Amino acid sequence: MKKFIISADSTADYYIGDLKEKNIYCLTMKYIIEGKEYDALYEGKEQVEAFYEKIKAGALPTTTQLNEFEYVEHFEKILAENPEGDIIHVTLSSGLSGTYESGVQAAAKMNEQLVDRKIYIVDSLLTSLGMQMMIDKLLIMRENGVESEDAVQYIEKVRDRQQIWVIVDDLFHLKRGGRLSAFKATIGTLLKVKPIIVVNKKGKLVVESSAKGSKKAIQYVLDKIVETGENAIADFTNQSFYMIYSTPNSTYDSLKETLKQKYPTMDIKEIMLGPVVGSHVGCGVAAVLFEGAERFDFN
């Protein structure tokens, strides 16, 4: 049986060594600081930490999206190195970037020419930790010889049940990205309000609520974990939590410790948010992802 090939863009936030170990191809996205373009792909977290130090020092990074030509080059390389097997490529949310559409266009043209092979483009409708959860499941199915079409259908169902709850500390970058008005950001900072963000069914960031201080924000997230996870699916405690932070922060530490105490049998997989999405949310992010109820249709 021909095993499928796994690919993703670099917003999955794997380090280079992880990609090699897991045999995952990566299409590198880029970000720009002070007029210079950088690859958003690193050997380890020290390089990611250096990126956030630049933000702390006042840098205002911007990001680029992948184009169709870059996708074609990427897929041609994979096909040349692998004489058989379909490609399953997982992208950054279409609600956050046009990168997904570029991939769809490239795959459609290439699939017309391919014989007995196919390129599948999967919209994660999320980023980073959401993409890693989907890819972790792809890795298991690849080893078990699952057909590529069946694997795609399965991870898309997983995607639609992904619940992510994000506590944000740095309101400035949310305002800069248009997620908060200047007035709300200013008042939020003065009142020490922490926005709580979700990603809706369309893969867009939505400020779902806010809480005054870290303790109330963490309690709000814990209540939502019970509501949308523990009380929503029978095998909730048989899975893993995926947690993400942009820079070390006490909110993240407290949330992680509380989850360990409340759900001692569940593994926690920790991820440091890379520069592409980090450019838009800034420092001090604390988030948790799990598989639960259908993702909400927040506006």
C-alpha atoms as a printed R data frame, in Angstrom:
    type eleno elety resid chain resno       x      y       z
1   ATOM     1    CA   MET     A     1   0.000  0.000   0.000
2   ATOM     2    CA   LYS     A     2   1.325  3.448  -0.928
3   ATOM     3    CA   LYS     A     3   1.754  5.642   2.127
4   ATOM     4    CA   PHE     A     4   0.733  9.267   1.768
5   ATOM     5    CA   ILE     A     5   3.209 12.111   2.209
6   ATOM     6    CA   ILE     A     6   2.568 14.743   4.896
7   ATOM     7    CA   SER     A     7   3.264 18.408   4.275
8   ATOM     8    CA   ALA     A     8   2.411 21.674   6.027
9   ATOM     9    CA   ASP     A     9   3.318 25.323   5.985
10  ATOM    10    CA   SER     A    10   5.611 26.582   8.727
11  ATOM    11    CA   THR     A    11   2.800 28.025  10.858
12  ATOM    12    CA   ALA     A    12   2.473 24.474  12.214
13  ATOM    13    CA   ASP     A    13   5.421 25.642  14.356
14  ATOM    14    CA   TYR     A    14   7.534 22.505  14.145
15  ATOM    15    CA   TYR     A    15  11.267 22.905  14.570
16  ATOM    16    CA   ILE     A    16  13.519 21.687  11.766
17  ATOM    17    CA   GLY     A    17  14.629 18.626  13.724
18  ATOM    18    CA   ASP     A    18  11.026 17.595  14.392
19  ATOM    19    CA   LEU     A    19  10.182 17.831  10.697
20  ATOM    20    CA   LYS     A    20  13.095 15.561   9.796
21  ATOM    21    CA   GLU     A    21  12.315 13.076  12.557
22  ATOM    22    CA   LYS     A    22   8.643 12.829  11.635
23  ATOM    23    CA   ASN     A    23   9.263 12.960   7.865
24  ATOM    24    CA   ILE     A    24   7.090 16.021   7.298
25  ATOM    25    CA   TYR     A    25   7.697 18.383   4.411
26  ATOM    26    CA   CYS     A    26   7.438 22.095   5.212
27  ATOM    27    CA   LEU     A    27   6.699 25.102   3.019
28  ATOM    28    CA   THR     A    28   8.269 28.072   4.770
29  ATOM    29    CA   MET     A    29   6.306 31.264   5.299
30  ATOM    30    CA   LYS     A    30   8.015 34.585   5.955
31  ATOM    31    CA   TYR     A    31   7.739 37.664   8.104
32  ATOM    32    CA   ILE     A    32   9.229 41.140   7.803
33  ATOM    33    CA   ILE     A    33  10.886 43.257  10.494
34  ATOM    34    CA   GLU     A    34  12.382 46.674   9.771
35  ATOM    35    CA   GLY     A    35  12.253 46.038   6.043
36  ATOM    36    CA   LYS     A    36  14.098 42.705   6.183
37  ATOM    37    CA   GLU     A    37  12.429 39.409   5.304
38  ATOM    38    CA   TYR     A    38  12.993 36.286   7.431
39  ATOM    39    CA   ASP     A    39  12.049 32.622   7.097
40  ATOM    40    CA   ALA     A    40   9.579 31.537   9.791
41  ATOM    41    CA   LEU     A    41  11.318 28.215  10.379
42  ATOM    42    CA   TYR     A    42  13.750 27.562  13.205
43  ATOM    43    CA   GLU     A    43  16.094 25.032  14.776
44  ATOM    44    CA   GLY     A    44  14.797 25.676  18.311
45  ATOM    45    CA   LYS     A    45  12.932 27.938  20.677
46  ATOM    46    CA   GLU     A    46  15.941 30.203  21.315
47  ATOM    47    CA   GLN     A    47  15.481 31.676  17.841
48  ATOM    48    CA   VAL     A    48  11.765 32.185  18.439
49  ATOM    49    CA   GLU     A    49  12.551 33.888  21.746
50  ATOM    50    CA   ALA     A    50  14.867 36.273  19.869
51  ATOM    51    CA   PHE     A    51  11.938 37.208  17.616
52  ATOM    52    CA   TYR     A    52   9.790 38.145  20.617
53  ATOM    53    CA   GLU     A    53  12.644 40.133  22.117
54  ATOM    54    CA   LYS     A    54  12.497 42.305  19.000
55  ATOM    55    CA   ILE     A    55   8.772 42.849  19.568
56  ATOM    56    CA   LYS     A    56   9.438 43.795  23.189
57  ATOM    57    CA   ALA     A    57  11.986 46.303  21.910
58  ATOM    58    CA   GLY     A    58   9.341 47.934  19.727
59  ATOM    59    CA   ALA     A    59   9.537 46.081  16.404
60  ATOM    60    CA   LEU     A    60   6.282 45.873  14.427
61  ATOM    61    CA   PRO     A    61   6.544 42.766  12.256
62  ATOM    62    CA   THR     A    62   4.355 42.085   9.251
63  ATOM    63    CA   THR     A    63   3.771 38.825   7.426
64  ATOM    64    CA   THR     A    64   3.500 37.563   3.857
65  ATOM    65    CA   GLN     A    65   1.333 34.857   2.365
66  ATOM    66    CA   LEU     A    66   2.409 32.011   0.120
67  ATOM    67    CA   ASN     A    67   1.637 32.292  -3.585
68  ATOM    68    CA   GLU     A    68   0.712 29.674  -6.162
69  ATOM    69    CA   PHE     A    69   4.212 29.537  -7.674
70  ATOM    70    CA   GLU     A    70   5.775 28.756  -4.285
71  ATOM    71    CA   TYR     A    71   3.306 25.923  -3.798
72  ATOM    72    CA   VAL     A    72   4.027 24.460  -7.228
73  ATOM    73    CA   GLU     A    73   7.772 24.474  -6.534
74  ATOM    74    CA   HIS     A    74   7.190 22.843  -3.153
75  ATOM    75    CA   PHE     A    75   4.960 20.077  -4.523
76  ATOM    76    CA   GLU     A    76   7.232 19.429  -7.495
77  ATOM    77    CA   LYS     A    77  10.117 18.854  -5.085
78  ATOM    78    CA   ILE     A    78   8.061 16.394  -3.042
79  ATOM    79    CA   LEU     A    79   6.916 14.494  -6.118
80  ATOM    80    CA   ALA     A    80  10.480 14.281  -7.459
81  ATOM    81    CA   GLU     A    81  11.775 12.893  -4.159
82  ATOM    82    CA   ASN     A    82   8.899 10.429  -3.712
83  ATOM    83    CA   PRO     A    83   8.014  8.315  -6.762
84  ATOM    84    CA   GLU     A    84   4.691  7.259  -5.254
85  ATOM    85    CA   GLY     A    85   2.109  8.334  -2.702
86  ATOM    86    CA   ASP     A    86  -0.432 11.147  -2.482
87  ATOM    87    CA   ILE     A    87   0.408 14.431  -0.736
88  ATOM    88    CA   ILE     A    88  -1.685 15.749   2.159
89  ATOM    89    CA   HIS     A    89  -0.797 19.376   2.841
90  ATOM    90    CA   VAL     A    90  -2.197 21.179   5.920
91  ATOM    91    CA   THR     A    91  -2.377 24.972   5.722
92  ATOM    92    CA   LEU     A    92  -2.799 27.979   7.951
93  ATOM    93    CA   SER     A    93  -6.469 28.931   8.368
94  ATOM    94    CA   SER     A    94  -8.136 30.458   5.324
95  ATOM    95    CA   GLY     A    95  -9.740 32.869   7.793
96  ATOM    96    CA   LEU     A    96  -6.322 34.313   8.628
97  ATOM    97    CA   SER     A    97  -4.513 34.276   5.286
98  ATOM    98    CA   GLY     A    98  -4.930 33.774   1.552
99  ATOM    99    CA   THR     A    99  -2.269 31.053   1.715
100 ATOM   100    CA   TYR     A   100  -4.883 28.281   1.627
101 ATOM   101    CA   GLU     A   101  -6.415 29.559  -1.624
102 ATOM   102    CA   SER     A   102  -2.983 29.693  -3.254
103 ATOM   103    CA   GLY     A   103  -2.487 26.049  -2.321
104 ATOM   104    CA   VAL     A   104  -5.866 25.049  -3.711
105 ATOM   105    CA   GLN     A   105  -5.109 26.734  -7.018
106 ATOM   106    CA   ALA     A   106  -1.684 25.104  -7.298
107 ATOM   107    CA   ALA     A   107  -3.000 21.634  -6.406
108 ATOM   108    CA   ALA     A   108  -5.898 21.892  -8.857
109 ATOM   109    CA   LYS     A   109  -3.558 22.611 -11.765
110 ATOM   110    CA   MET     A   110  -1.065 19.931 -10.787
111 ATOM   111    CA   ASN     A   111  -3.722 17.284 -10.148
112 ATOM   112    CA   GLU     A   112  -4.819 17.640 -13.780
113 ATOM   113    CA   GLN     A   113  -1.396 16.359 -14.833
114 ATOM   114    CA   LEU     A   114  -0.828 13.693 -12.193
115 ATOM   115    CA   VAL     A   115  -1.485 10.004 -12.850
116 ATOM   116    CA   ASP     A   116  -2.435  7.731  -9.942
117 ATOM   117    CA   ARG     A   117  -1.441 10.433  -7.461
118 ATOM   118    CA   LYS     A   118  -3.236 13.375  -5.904
119 ATOM   119    CA   ILE     A   119  -2.450 16.465  -3.858
120 ATOM   120    CA   TYR     A   120  -4.934 17.209  -1.062
121 ATOM   121    CA   ILE     A   121  -5.053 20.686   0.493
122 ATOM   122    CA   VAL     A   122  -6.525 20.730   4.005
123 ATOM   123    CA   ASP     A   123  -7.604 24.029   5.538
124 ATOM   124    CA   SER     A   124  -6.761 23.755   9.239
125 ATOM   125    CA   LEU     A   125  -9.131 26.627  10.051
126 ATOM   126    CA   LEU     A   126  -6.608 27.256  12.790
127 ATOM   127    CA   THR     A   127  -2.831 27.417  13.116
128 ATOM   128    CA   SER     A   128   0.095 26.069  15.143
129 ATOM   129    CA   LEU     A   129  -1.276 23.760  17.831
130 ATOM   130    CA   GLY     A   130  -4.404 22.974  15.783
131 ATOM   131    CA   MET     A   131  -2.266 21.985  12.818
132 ATOM   132    CA   GLN     A   132  -0.041 19.849  15.035
133 ATOM   133    CA   MET     A   133  -3.024 17.960  16.430
134 ATOM   134    CA   MET     A   134  -4.213 17.183  12.906
135 ATOM   135    CA   ILE     A   135  -0.727 16.167  11.767
136 ATOM   136    CA   ASP     A   136  -0.206 13.959  14.830
137 ATOM   137    CA   LYS     A   137  -3.282 12.020  13.746
138 ATOM   138    CA   LEU     A   138  -2.042 11.894  10.150
139 ATOM   139    CA   LEU     A   139   1.256 10.410  11.343
140 ATOM   140    CA   ILE     A   140  -0.578  7.569  13.088
141 ATOM   141    CA   MET     A   141  -2.792  6.901  10.082
142 ATOM   142    CA   ARG     A   142   0.193  6.948   7.721
143 ATOM   143    CA   GLU     A   143   1.919  4.253   9.767
144 ATOM   144    CA   ASN     A   144  -1.284  2.208   9.848
145 ATOM   145    CA   GLY     A   145  -1.678  2.353   6.069
146 ATOM   146    CA   VAL     A   146  -4.889  4.400   6.001
147 ATOM   147    CA   GLU     A   147  -5.864  5.598   2.509
148 ATOM   148    CA   SER     A   148  -5.170  9.268   1.913
149 ATOM   149    CA   GLU     A   149  -8.781 10.207   1.146
150 ATOM   150    CA   ASP     A   150  -9.993  8.544   4.354
151 ATOM   151    CA   ALA     A   151  -7.241 10.277   6.339
152 ATOM   152    CA   VAL     A   152  -8.245 13.684   4.973
153 ATOM   153    CA   GLN     A   153 -11.891 13.113   5.834
154 ATOM   154    CA   TYR     A   154 -10.963 12.071   9.366
155 ATOM   155    CA   ILE     A   155  -8.742 15.045  10.190
156 ATOM   156    CA   GLU     A   156 -11.330 17.444   8.788
157 ATOM   157    CA   LYS     A   157 -13.829 15.996  11.265
158 ATOM   158    CA   VAL     A   158 -11.270 16.408  14.037
159 ATOM   159    CA   ARG     A   159 -10.679 19.996  12.912
160 ATOM   160    CA   ASP     A   160 -14.362 20.815  13.209
161 ATOM   161    CA   ARG     A   161 -14.332 19.621  16.827
162 ATOM   162    CA   GLN     A   162 -11.217 21.537  17.840
163 ATOM   163    CA   GLN     A   163 -11.863 23.904  20.711
164 ATOM   164    CA   ILE     A   164  -9.277 26.612  21.352
165 ATOM   165    CA   TRP     A   165  -9.397 29.156  24.144
166 ATOM   166    CA   VAL     A   166  -6.795 31.905  24.135
167 ATOM   167    CA   ILE     A   167  -5.956 34.420  26.857
168 ATOM   168    CA   VAL     A   168  -4.126 37.448  25.486
169 ATOM   169    CA   ASP     A   169  -2.014 39.901  27.448
170 ATOM   170    CA   ASP     A   170  -0.662 42.231  24.765
171 ATOM   171    CA   LEU     A   171  -3.639 44.271  23.573
172 ATOM   172    CA   PHE     A   172  -1.573 46.528  21.318
173 ATOM   173    CA   HIS     A   173  -1.028 43.939  18.596
174 ATOM   174    CA   LEU     A   174  -4.699 42.962  18.602
175 ATOM   175    CA   LYS     A   175  -5.536 46.606  18.000
176 ATOM   176    CA   ARG     A   176  -2.868 46.892  15.315
177 ATOM   177    CA   GLY     A   177  -4.389 43.887  13.555
178 ATOM   178    CA   GLY     A   178  -7.913 45.307  13.768
179 ATOM   179    CA   ARG     A   179  -9.206 42.835  16.367
180 ATOM   180    CA   LEU     A   180  -9.809 45.504  19.010
181 ATOM   181    CA   SER     A   181 -10.660 49.156  18.632
182 ATOM   182    CA   ALA     A   182  -8.146 51.683  19.945
183 ATOM   183    CA   PHE     A   183 -10.668 52.650  22.634
184 ATOM   184    CA   LYS     A   184 -11.193 49.066  23.838
185 ATOM   185    CA   ALA     A   185  -7.466 48.397  23.854
186 ATOM   186    CA   THR     A   186  -6.767 51.510  25.915
187 ATOM   187    CA   ILE     A   187  -9.569 50.833  28.409
188 ATOM   188    CA   GLY     A   188  -8.606 47.160  28.575
189 ATOM   189    CA   THR     A   189  -5.042 48.041  29.442
190 ATOM   190    CA   LEU     A   190  -6.091 50.531  32.124
191 ATOM   191    CA   LEU     A   191  -8.534 48.078  33.696
192 ATOM   192    CA   LYS     A   192  -6.155 45.107  33.304
193 ATOM   193    CA   VAL     A   193  -8.759 43.278  31.257
194 ATOM   194    CA   LYS     A   194  -7.587 40.149  29.470
195 ATOM   195    CA   PRO     A   195  -9.408 39.373  26.213
196 ATOM   196    CA   ILE     A   196 -10.380 35.753  25.642
197 ATOM   197    CA   ILE     A   197 -10.190 34.756  22.000
198 ATOM   198    CA   VAL     A   198 -11.655 31.831  20.094
199 ATOM   199    CA   VAL     A   199 -11.361 30.738  16.478
200 ATOM   200    CA   ASN     A   200 -14.760 30.360  14.845
201 ATOM   201    CA   LYS     A   201 -15.990 27.867  12.241
202 ATOM   202    CA   LYS     A   202 -14.631 30.070   9.474
203 ATOM   203    CA   GLY     A   203 -11.176 30.051  11.025
204 ATOM   204    CA   LYS     A   204 -11.267 33.694  12.094
205 ATOM   205    CA   LEU     A   205 -10.082 35.136  15.399
206 ATOM   206    CA   VAL     A   206 -12.937 36.440  17.514
207 ATOM   207    CA   VAL     A   207 -12.765 38.217  20.866
208 ATOM   208    CA   GLU     A   208 -15.360 36.057  22.628
209 ATOM   209    CA   SER     A   209 -15.165 37.538  26.109
210 ATOM   210    CA   SER     A   210 -12.878 39.311  28.563
211 ATOM   211    CA   ALA     A   211 -11.997 38.948  32.204
212 ATOM   212    CA   LYS     A   212 -10.475 41.278  34.763
213 ATOM   213    CA   GLY     A   213  -7.180 39.706  35.707
214 ATOM   214    CA   SER     A   214  -5.513 36.350  35.093
215 ATOM   215    CA   LYS     A   215  -7.383 34.367  37.761
216 ATOM   216    CA   LYS     A   216 -10.800 35.184  36.329
217 ATOM   217    CA   ALA     A   217  -9.583 34.596  32.785
218 ATOM   218    CA   ILE     A   218  -8.241 31.164  33.715
219 ATOM   219    CA   GLN     A   219 -11.467 30.265  35.518
220 ATOM   220    CA   TYR     A   220 -13.465 31.313  32.449
221 ATOM   221    CA   VAL     A   221 -11.360 29.037  30.249
222 ATOM   222    CA   LEU     A   222 -11.667 26.150  32.716
223 ATOM   223    CA   ASP     A   223 -15.453 26.528  32.700
224 ATOM   224    CA   LYS     A   224 -15.414 26.397  28.901
225 ATOM   225    CA   ILE     A   225 -13.242 23.266  28.945
226 ATOM   226    CA   VAL     A   226 -15.873 21.570  31.103
227 ATOM   227    CA   GLU     A   227 -18.713 22.843  28.923
228 ATOM   228    CA   THR     A   228 -17.229 22.171  25.487
229 ATOM   229    CA   GLY     A   229 -14.978 19.227  26.347
230 ATOM   230    CA   GLU     A   230 -15.582 17.263  29.514
231 ATOM   231    CA   ASN     A   231 -19.382 17.441  29.288
232 ATOM   232    CA   ALA     A   232 -19.496 17.229  25.496
233 ATOM   233    CA   ILE     A   233 -17.698 13.998  24.589
234 ATOM   234    CA   ALA     A   234 -17.498 10.672  26.419
235 ATOM   235    CA   ASP     A   235 -13.762 10.015  25.887
236 ATOM   236    CA   PHE     A   236 -12.534 13.506  26.718
237 ATOM   237    CA   THR     A   237  -9.858 12.413  29.210
238 ATOM   238    CA   ASN     A   238  -8.376  9.900  26.726
239 ATOM   239    CA   GLN     A   239  -6.859 12.675  24.626
240 ATOM   240    CA   SER     A   240  -4.178 15.333  25.069
241 ATOM   241    CA   PHE     A   241  -4.238 19.039  25.737
242 ATOM   242    CA   TYR     A   242  -2.248 21.119  23.284
243 ATOM   243    CA   MET     A   243  -1.000 24.287  24.973
244 ATOM   244    CA   ILE     A   244   0.714 27.265  23.414
245 ATOM   245    CA   TYR     A   245   2.481 30.393  24.583
246 ATOM   246    CA   SER     A   246   4.261 33.193  22.775
247 ATOM   247    CA   THR     A   247   6.520 34.283  25.639
248 ATOM   248    CA   PRO     A   248   6.848 32.808  29.148
249 ATOM   249    CA   ASN     A   249   4.108 34.246  31.353
250 ATOM   250    CA   SER     A   250   2.450 33.535  34.687
251 ATOM   251    CA   THR     A   251  -1.017 33.115  33.149
252 ATOM   252    CA   TYR     A   252   0.232 30.244  31.008
253 ATOM   253    CA   ASP     A   253   2.029 28.636  33.954
254 ATOM   254    CA   SER     A   254  -1.063 28.864  36.151
255 ATOM   255    CA   LEU     A   255  -3.341 27.503  33.444
256 ATOM   256    CA   LYS     A   256  -1.006 24.560  32.797
257 ATOM   257    CA   GLU     A   257  -0.685 23.727  36.491
258 ATOM   258    CA   THR     A   258  -4.443 23.888  36.981
259 ATOM   259    CA   LEU     A   259  -5.013 21.540  34.035
260 ATOM   260    CA   LYS     A   260  -2.466 19.073  35.424
261 ATOM   261    CA   GLN     A   261  -4.285 19.002  38.756
262 ATOM   262    CA   LYS     A   262  -7.794 18.792  37.314
263 ATOM   263    CA   TYR     A   263  -6.993 16.277  34.549
264 ATOM   264    CA   PRO     A   264  -4.001 14.243  35.805
265 ATOM   265    CA   THR     A   265  -4.382 11.465  33.204
266 ATOM   266    CA   MET     A   266  -4.210 13.810  30.198
267 ATOM   267    CA   ASP     A   267  -0.918 14.580  28.508
268 ATOM   268    CA   ILE     A   268  -0.014 18.188  27.793
269 ATOM   269    CA   LYS     A   269   1.854 18.999  24.586
270 ATOM   270    CA   GLU     A   270   3.500 22.408  24.735
271 ATOM   271    CA   ILE     A   271   4.177 24.583  21.694
272 ATOM   272    CA   MET     A   272   5.809 27.994  21.365
273 ATOM   273    CA   LEU     A   273   3.884 30.206  18.959
274 ATOM   274    CA   GLY     A   274   5.942 31.030  15.890
275 ATOM   275    CA   PRO     A   275   6.532 34.437  14.331
276 ATOM   276    CA   VAL     A   276   3.805 34.470  11.674
277 ATOM   277    CA   VAL     A   277   0.836 34.380  14.046
278 ATOM   278    CA   GLY     A   278   2.968 35.859  16.834
279 ATOM   279    CA   SER     A   279   3.302 39.008  14.743
280 ATOM   280    CA   HIS     A   280  -0.438 39.558  15.124
281 ATOM   281    CA   VAL     A   281  -1.010 38.630  18.774
282 ATOM   282    CA   GLY     A   282   2.245 39.659  20.421
283 ATOM   283    CA   CYS     A   283   3.692 38.547  23.749
284 ATOM   284    CA   GLY     A   284   2.018 36.968  26.760
285 ATOM   285    CA   VAL     A   285  -0.331 34.551  24.969
286 ATOM   286    CA   ALA     A   286  -1.656 31.521  26.869
287 ATOM   287    CA   ALA     A   287  -3.893 29.048  25.031
288 ATOM   288    CA   VAL     A   288  -5.252 25.537  25.262
289 ATOM   289    CA   LEU     A   289  -6.654 23.325  22.501
290 ATOM   290    CA   PHE     A   290  -8.534 20.047  22.751
291 ATOM   291    CA   GLU     A   291 -11.030 17.971  20.819
292 ATOM   292    CA   GLY     A   292 -14.567 18.492  22.051
293 ATOM   293    CA   ALA     A   293 -17.911 19.791  20.837
294 ATOM   294    CA   GLU     A   294 -18.410 21.258  17.371
295 ATOM   295    CA   ARG     A   295 -16.572 24.529  17.022
296 ATOM   296    CA   PHE     A   296 -18.824 27.508  17.676
297 ATOM   297    CA   ASP     A   297 -19.967 29.914  14.991
298 ATOM   298    CA   PHE     A   298 -18.929 33.106  16.767
299 ATOM   299    CA   ASN     A   299 -19.163 36.326  14.794
